[in-house]
């Protein structure tokens, strides 16, 4: 009889505790990164605020750069789940829209909610990258490329429901530019706009920049 390898037993309670520990580390790191920046934050500080040991920080999330990436990923998606941002319900609402105009309004709501979570984290990332941190510079470059790629996928959703006023590549370039986090920071965080103001401006601007006049 062939030897049958038994699967190692994984305790659901232990998995749940590991997930809670990981989130505690990510939450503590987010607070510190926003309060004092990337360079001034240490793994020791993250461990202390999370209430865990330094080795636990490394085993549950990873290095300081890996922790920041986890903070960024949670801010982008809204949680620590495995589903990509483009598979989230907020994007599904655009897919289910009856027209291109409705799809753009749904995407404006999606982008507004995303920037509310992510805008300040992006500022920390941009600052660290500008100061020459090689790991954060690589992450910033990846983030910029991902935004343009994501814009391309979102344009496909809109184009399936109505005629674009420009070719899809230019439409994706325009969308990527308008959905850049620094626009949200200037208008809402540094300016006097509300999140509703930003969402309405974005929907209006994208409608006029991407769709043929009806």
C-alpha angles and dihedrals in degrees: 000000000000117000112256116211113221118224113244112255114249116200113224089211091053091048091050091049091049090051091050091049092050092051091047090055092047093048092048092048092049091053093050096043091052094044101046108006133249101285095050094049118091132195088240090059092048091050092049094049092045091049095236137107123269092247088053090056090054094045096045100043112355139230124357091265090048089051091053090049089052090050089050093047092051091048091051097047100030094237143030094262123127098241113111118241091250090057094055123114092250090063092041088061088061091049090053095046117123095225142018090254092054090047091054092050090050091049091048089056090048093049093045092053091045093051092048088060099035110029098090093042088054089053090056090047093049092048094050091046091050090053089059104254100160097210093047091044089056091048091049091051089049091049092051091050092046092053091054092046091048090049089056091055092047091051089055088058092051095043091054089063103042146355118286119225091224135028116285095254093055090043090055091048090053094046092047090052096048093046093051111130094233090065090058092046093051095047102036111017098036097023135052100258122121122224088256090054090052094047093049092046091049093049092047093046095046092048091055095039098046110028134065113248111261 
